[in-house]
Amino acid sequence: MAVTERNDPTSPRRSRRRVVACAAVAAALAAATAACGSEEEPLHSIGYAIDNVVTTYNANTVDGAASGAPQVFARVLPGFGYVAPSGQVVSDTDVGTAAVVPGDTLTVKYTLSPNAVYSDGVPMSCDDLVLTWAASSGRFTEPDESGTETNLFDAARRGGYADIDRVDCQAGSKEATVVFRPGRDDTDWKTLFGATELMPAHIAAARAGVGDLVGAVTGNDTDAVRRIAEFWNTGWALTPGEFDAALFPSAGPYRIESYTAEDGLTLVANERWWGNAPATDRIVIWPRGTEAATASGDGRIHVVDVAEGSLGYTPDLGDGAENTTVVSRNLEQLVLSTRGVFENPAARRAFALCVPRDRLFDEFGAAGEDGGVTGPVSSRLLPPDSPLYPQTAETAERYAHADVDAARSEREASGQDRMEVRIGYLGPDDRRSRIVALIAESCRESGIEVVDAGSDTFTPSRLADGEVDALLAGTATAAGAGGTADMEDARGALHSGTGSNVGGYADGRVDELLDGLLVAKDNASVAGQAVEAERILWDQVPTIPLLAQPRTIGFAPGLHAGVVNPTTAGAGWNMDRWILRG
């Protein structure tokens, strides 16, 4: 699916492109950088620019998962696996090992490295796994003001964590035994407890005033867990100029040293890291909200990973740098509210019918030689390079082209004389602004007025709060890099029990099918459930998939070990291996 082409990151989109396989580009980049002169002194600091905000250390909350935290902290908060350039999860044995225990019920034994320790000197332990499970399993709920049971933890992900029956852990131990519910042998269990998912449980417990986090969780002590959740939800917020190092211990090759708008988010080598030392002492992240354009002009940015055309400036990586455009695993889509103007499914169908998906692909998409991406993405559940994709994509035929008359008919069927749709997104973003403008132009004749509600403080939770009617974002509401090969996060964001389902969509049969896909072991089962689910989803239209997002990834000349990763991990997936020779 991943494909590439040289291109300026802010150049206007041309018509459909022919590009080459990303694997070939990665190999070429690795070979080229390895050939750089080793006699030159390596630089001690590398700048890395992304097209997202970094507002929290916790990449597992709804807004945290949509932020740049998964991109930035994979080598600060590692786990038992990481997302490789292929989009698949690869085991990270520096952190520990995970092995299936024979038996009728899926049981996995996790063993942390005996040397695993946080940068504040506190050892990593199974307490960290228990906290992750408690937060994402959905087992701790309370009724809200309307009486609806709501998760105490503002967790974005659900997936396989909800299938875990228990985590056997002796507080402080290096071992945990994770036991799944009978009949729930999740095929993607290796994606659990991965990079950025293991948060320092000792910090959460201390700040919540809970002496025994494991006991509180396993003993269902709701009062104690509520206090833990309150900290977990907001306690790891990151604001430039207000950094308290004590709250942010690292378990990876890097730790945070400082965070300011003027000097970026600075990562430095973690002195307590037990694996191979990072090749470069300092990585400076330049997210939205920092003076990245100034840093670029000063020559302080050496790696860039952004959606093509999303930034208002052209990152300058130096003479001889090459920018690579990659068709990523990130699904650009519209997520619709199921309340307000879109409460009636007919209204959502009306909007989907006037969105010019084919035109948006022609202007903002890219086609690849591997045949995976040839037009607008028409499945929410399977990637275009899956051999089963064509079966699921057939149900989207009605929405292949904008149909003004059909859209008007569905709008009238919804009982609305006119509709106003506010589309929110993280800005400023020239690319997404243009997408909204084209949608507005196409929908106007159908009696649907579109309002651009993008802002530089936008978060996905604004859709859940009713401040906008639709969200323009990537996979599982990601504002920047996103997506994996298994599409677990994309599927999870359509489940009624998942935090990233910010549109509030709920359908019992779709939940059953999504749960079935987690344990499906053969293609026939996957295809059958995915096709049925897509039929329902294209009738109820909680989301409108648009295209596989092209991303521009660039490495400065002389940067060794820079390898394109067109997934949620982004180019920084292996930043501890980067070396830049001047």
PyMOL commands that set and color helices and strands:
alter all, ss='L'
color gray80, all
select helices_A, chain A and resi 22-34+62-66+69-72+126-136+159-163+189-191+201-208+213-218+222-234+245-247+292-297+340-342+345-354+357-364+389-399+404-413+430-446+461-464+475-477+488-492+508-519+523-540+571-577
alter helices_A, ss='H'
color red, helices_A
select strands_A, chain A and resi 3-6+18-21+45-50+81-83+89-91+96-101+107-112+141-143+149-151+164-168+175-180+254-260+264-269+282-286+303-307+322-336+367-368+419-424+448-452+470-473+543-555+559-560+579-580
alter strands_A, ss='S'
color yellow, strands_A
deselect
rebuild
show_as cartoon
